[in-house]
Amino acid sequence: MNHRPPCTAWAEKLALRSEDLSPVELAELEAHIKTCPACEAAQADYHFIDARLRALPPPTMQPLPRLAPFTLRATGRKETGNGNRSALLSPPVNTKQPGVDKHPFIAALKETALYLLIAGLLLALLLAFGGRYINLAAATAGKAIVTYERHTDVVAGVAWSPDGRYLASASWDHTVQVWNVTTGKLAFNPLFFKELVNAVAWSPNGRYLAVATADWPVYVVDAKTGQQVFEYIGHILDTVVNAVAWSPDSRFIASGDRANIVQVWAATTGNLVATYTRHTGEVVALAWSPDGKEIASASWDHTVQVWQAMTGTPLFTYRGHSSNVASVAWSPNGRDIASGSWDNTVQVWQAPLNG
């Protein structure tokens, strides 16, 4: 992995989004990145963090609107906090109309009494019905069963065990930790790696974990003991591996990297089965079809590619997104594929026929 810092002259522009740069600056930056691996890696990291920030849900609680203070005047108008005196609180008092109080203080007092009456009615409704809705809101808001706080950096991936008892979490603190979801206790000591851990996947048979790291190997670990059983080094040296996915029968693993490559290999021996090289941007997510015959790969080249798993034959390219594709999932019936993108959309489209 490249540890060199980005070029000083380009450091500020690397952290900006493309829409914040002029067309000329964007063209110059893209030309520079093609010749500078350090700046390319730095920009990819910024994009990754930006994507995570965009993915955060909006706050569930919104502040109440703030009412501007006002002062009653003899004309029946209000003075707002920003000096605007034109807004009407009530029509000006017309002393010639019958039934209208001639004194401004009496008019203000009646208006205040009306407000108090409305407030009283609202309070009565709240006491009568509010408890029911408050309890309903508490029941539907969701409450954490357990909060696991042993990681010291970004948690980049999580994976449930097939039996639902354990959760494996991959973190940029260089660890994978497997813990009991009910108690929050570790199943075994944290697994430490030389570089950031980007993804973790549980084998469908529940026996192993596949771990993708930023120092190019993919590790296969015994899920019961935490012992490493295999290290796959088929990816290009120092290339960050972004994604891993097990075949439905647990025999094979697909892994995608920052060099735009997908590799499929035997989970127990590391024998390479197929290599996919048609992407022009880094591969960040993978999904096997339910029958294990195809693989879908999501890339920052704005596409999802579908491949014949065991041969690497390209079957289909989906080009519906206008920005980096960050996630992909195959429907359980195998008929549809869902993909999520930095263009703020999730798109569901028909999977190609089995190849």
C-alpha positions in Angstrom: 0.0 0.0 0.0 1.2 3.5 -0.8 1.9 5.5 2.4 3.2 8.7 0.7 1.2 11.8 1.4 -0.4 13.6 -1.5 1.3 16.4 -3.3 1.1 19.7 -1.4 0.0 21.7 -4.4 -3.0 19.4 -4.9 -3.9 18.5 -1.3 -6.7 21.1 -1.0 -8.4 20.3 -4.3 -8.3 16.5 -3.6 -10.5 17.1 -0.6 -13.2 18.9 -2.6 -16.1 17.4 -4.4 -16.1 17.5 -8.1 -19.1 20.0 -8.1 -17.0 22.4 -6.1 -14.3 22.6 -8.8 -14.4 24.5 -12.0 -14.3 22.5 -15.2 -10.7 23.6 -15.8 -9.6 22.6 -12.2 -11.4 19.3 -12.5 -9.6 18.5 -15.8 -6.2 19.4 -14.4 -6.8 17.4 -11.2 -7.9 14.3 -13.2 -4.8 14.6 -15.4 -2.6 14.8 -12.3 -4.1 11.9 -10.5 -3.4 9.6 -13.5 0.3 10.2 -12.9 0.4 10.3 -9.1 -0.5 7.2 -7.1 -0.3 9.1 -3.8 -2.9 11.7 -4.9 -5.1 9.0 -6.4 -5.1 7.1 -3.1 -5.8 10.2 -1.1 -8.7 11.2 -3.4 -10.2 7.7 -3.1 -10.0 8.0 0.7 -11.8 11.4 0.6 -14.5 9.9 -1.6 -14.9 7.0 0.7 -15.4 9.2 3.7 -17.7 11.6 1.8 -19.8 8.6 0.8 -20.1 7.5 4.4 -21.1 11.0 5.5 -23.7 11.2 2.7 -25.1 7.9 3.8 -25.8 9.0 7.4 -29.5 9.2 8.1 -31.1 12.6 8.8 -31.7 13.6 12.4 -34.9 12.1 13.8 -35.6 15.1 16.0 -36.1 18.6 14.5 -36.0 21.8 16.5 -39.3 23.6 17.2 -39.8 26.8 15.2 -38.7 29.9 17.1 -41.3 32.6 17.5 -40.1 36.1 17.0 -40.9 38.4 19.9 -43.4 41.1 19.4 -44.8 44.1 21.2 -48.4 45.2 21.1 -49.0 48.7 19.9 -51.9 51.0 19.9 -52.3 50.6 16.2 -52.9 46.8 16.6 -49.7 46.0 14.7 -46.7 43.9 15.9 -43.0 44.7 15.9 -40.9 41.6 15.0 -37.4 41.0 16.1 -36.0 42.0 12.7 -37.6 45.4 12.9 -40.5 44.6 10.5 -43.5 46.5 11.7 -45.8 45.9 8.8 -47.2 42.5 9.8 -50.7 42.7 11.1 -51.6 41.1 14.5 -55.2 42.3 14.1 -57.0 44.9 12.0 -56.5 48.5 13.2 -59.2 49.5 15.7 -61.9 51.5 14.0 -63.6 53.7 16.5 -66.5 54.3 14.2 -67.6 50.6 14.0 -70.0 49.4 16.6 -69.0 46.6 19.0 -65.3 47.3 18.7 -63.3 48.1 21.9 -62.0 51.7 21.6 -59.2 51.2 24.1 -56.1 49.2 22.7 -55.4 47.7 26.1 -58.8 46.1 26.2 -58.4 44.7 22.7 -55.0 43.2 23.6 -56.4 41.7 26.8 -59.2 40.0 24.9 -56.8 38.6 22.3 -54.5 37.3 25.1 -57.6 35.6 26.7 -58.3 33.9 23.4 -54.8 32.6 23.1 -55.0 31.2 26.7 -58.2 29.5 25.9 -56.7 27.8 22.8 -53.6 26.8 24.9 -55.9 25.3 27.6 -57.8 23.2 25.0 -54.5 21.9 23.5 -53.2 21.0 27.0 -56.5 19.1 27.7 -56.2 17.1 24.5 -52.6 16.3 25.3 -53.5 15.0 28.8 -56.3 12.9 27.3 -54.6 11.4 24.3 -51.0 12.3 24.5 -49.8 9.4 26.6 -51.1 7.0 24.0 -49.1 8.6 21.2 -46.0 9.1 23.3 -45.9 5.4 24.2 -46.4 4.4 20.6 -43.5 6.7 19.5 -41.3 5.1 22.1 -42.2 1.7 20.9 -41.5 2.4 17.3 -38.4 4.5 17.6 -36.2 1.5 18.2 -33.8 0.8 21.0 -30.4 -0.7 20.9 -30.2 -4.3 22.4 -26.4 -3.9 22.9 -23.8 -1.3 22.0 -20.4 -2.6 21.2 -17.7 0.0 21.8 -14.4 -1.9 21.7 -13.3 -0.5 18.3 -11.1 2.6 18.2 -11.6 3.7 14.6 -14.2 3.6 11.8 -16.1 0.3 11.6 -16.1 -0.4 7.8 -18.1 -3.7 7.7 -20.2 -6.1 9.7 -21.5 -9.6 9.0 -23.9 -11.8 10.9 -23.1 -15.4 11.5 -25.6 -17.8 9.7 -27.2 -18.8 13.0 -27.7 -15.1 14.0 -25.8 -15.5 17.3 -22.6 -13.6 16.5 -21.6 -10.5 14.6 -18.2 -9.9 13.0 -17.1 -6.3 12.7 -14.2 -5.0 10.5 -12.5 -1.8 11.5 -9.9 0.7 10.4 -8.3 0.1 13.8 -6.7 -3.0 12.0 -8.9 -5.5 13.8 -11.8 -7.9 13.2 -13.8 -8.7 16.3 -16.4 -11.4 16.7 -18.9 -10.9 19.5 -22.1 -12.2 20.9 -25.0 -10.0 19.9 -27.0 -10.6 23.1 -24.2 -10.1 25.6 -21.7 -8.0 23.7 -18.9 -10.3 24.9 -16.0 -11.3 22.5 -16.1 -14.9 21.1 -12.3 -14.7 21.0 -9.5 -12.1 21.2 -9.6 -9.4 18.4 -7.8 -10.4 15.2 -5.1 -7.9 14.4 -3.9 -7.1 10.8 -1.1 -5.0 9.4 -3.4 -2.5 7.7 -7.0 -1.2 7.7 -9.7 -3.8 7.5 -12.3 -2.9 4.8 -14.7 -5.8 4.8 -15.6 -9.1 6.5 -17.8 -11.9 5.3 -19.1 -15.0 7.0 -19.1 -18.3 5.0 -22.7 -19.7 4.5 -21.8 -22.8 6.4 -20.7 -20.7 9.4 -17.2 -22.2 9.7 -15.0 -19.4 8.4 -14.6 -15.6 8.0 -13.1 -13.9 4.9 -11.3 -10.6 5.7 -10.3 -8.0 3.2 -7.5 -5.6 4.1 -5.7 -2.6 2.7 -2.4 -4.5 2.4 -3.5 -6.8 -0.5 -3.9 -10.3 1.0 -7.3 -11.7 1.9 -7.4 -13.8 5.0 -9.6 -16.8 5.8 -10.1 -17.3 9.5 -11.7 -20.1 11.6 -14.9 -18.5 12.9 -14.8 -20.5 16.2 -11.2 -20.1 17.3 -10.0 -17.0 15.4 -7.1 -18.9 14.0 -5.9 -18.0 10.5 -6.3 -20.9 8.2 -5.3 -19.4 4.9 -3.9 -16.3 3.3 -4.7 -15.5 -0.3 -2.1 -13.3 -2.0 -3.4 -13.4 -5.6 -4.1 -9.7 -5.8 -1.5 -7.2 -7.1 1.1 -6.3 -4.4 0.0 -3.4 -2.2 -3.4 -3.2 -3.8 -6.2 -2.4 -1.4 -8.9 -5.1 -1.3 -12.3 -3.5 -0.9 -14.8 -6.4 -0.9 -15.2 -10.1 -0.3 -18.2 -12.5 -0.9 -18.6 -16.2 -0.4 -20.3 -18.5 -2.9 -23.6 -20.0 -1.6 -21.9 -23.4 -1.2 -19.0 -21.9 0.8 -16.4 -23.3 -1.6 -15.3 -20.1 -3.3 -14.6 -16.5 -2.5 -14.8 -13.5 -4.8 -12.7 -10.5 -3.9 -12.6 -7.0 -5.5 -9.8 -4.5 -5.3 -8.7 -0.9 -6.0 -6.9 -2.0 -9.2 -10.3 -2.6 -10.8 -10.0 -6.4 -10.7 -12.3 -9.2 -9.4 -10.8 -12.6 -8.6 -12.6 -15.8 -7.8 -10.6 -18.4 -5.9 -11.0 -21.7 -3.9 -11.6 -20.8 -0.3 -9.4 -23.7 1.1 -6.5 -23.8 -1.3 -6.3 -20.3 -2.9 -6.3 -21.8 -6.4 -7.4 -19.0 -8.8 -10.6 -19.9 -10.7 -11.3 -16.7 -12.7 -10.2 -13.1 -13.1 -12.5 -10.3 -14.2 -10.7 -7.2 -15.7 -13.4 -5.1 -17.6 -14.0 -2.5 -14.9 -12.2 0.9 -15.3 -12.8 1.9 -11.6 -12.1 0.2 -8.3 -14.4 -2.6 -7.3 -16.1 -1.9 -4.0 -19.0 -4.5 -3.7 -19.8 -8.0 -4.8 -22.8 -10.3 -4.8 -23.2 -13.9 -5.9 -26.5 -15.1 -7.5 -28.5 -17.4 -5.2 -27.6 -20.4 -7.4 -23.9 -19.5 -7.4 -23.6 -19.3 -11.2 -23.1 -15.5 -11.5 -21.4 -12.7 -9.7 -22.4 -9.0 -9.8 -19.6 -6.4 -9.1 -20.2 -2.8 -8.3 -17.5 -0.2 -9.3 -16.6 3.4 -9.2 -16.7 3.3 -13.0 -20.5 3.9 -12.5 -21.4 0.4 -13.7 -22.4 -3.0 -12.3 -21.0 -5.9 -14.2 -22.5 -9.4 -14.2 -20.1 -12.3 -14.8 -20.3 -16.1 -15.2 -18.7 -17.0 -11.9 -16.5 -19.9 -12.8 -15.3 -18.6 -16.2 -15.2 -14.9 -15.9 -17.3 -14.5 -19.0 -19.0 -11.1 -19.0 -22.8 -11.4 -19.3 -24.2 -8.0 -18.8 -23.2 -4.4 -17.9 -25.7 -2.1 -16.1 -25.1 1.6 -16.8 -28.2 3.2 -15.1 -26.2 5.1 -12.5 -24.6 8.5 -13.0 -22.0 8.2 -10.3 -19.9 5.7 -8.4 -21.8 2.5 -7.6 -21.1 1.6 -4.0 -23.3 -1.5 -3.2 -25.0 -4.4 -4.9 -27.4 -7.1 -3.8 -29.1 -10.1 -5.6 -32.7 -10.8 -4.8 -33.4 -14.2 -3.1 -35.3 -15.5 -6.2 -32.4 -14.6 -8.5 -34.5 -12.5 -10.8 -33.5 -8.9 -9.8 -30.4 -7.0 -8.7 -30.4 -3.9 -6.6 -27.6 -1.3 -6.7 -26.9 1.8 -4.7 -24.9 4.7 -5.9 -23.4 8.1 -5.0 -26.0 9.5 -7.3 -28.4 9.1 -4.3 -30.5 6.4 -5.9 -31.1 2.7 -5.4 -32.1 1.1 -8.6 -33.6 -2.4 -9.1 -33.2 -4.0 -12.5 -33.7 -7.4 -14.1 -30.8 -9.9 -13.7 -29.6 -11.5 -16.9 -30.5 -15.1 -17.7 -28.1 -17.7 -16.4 -25.0 -18.0 -18.6 
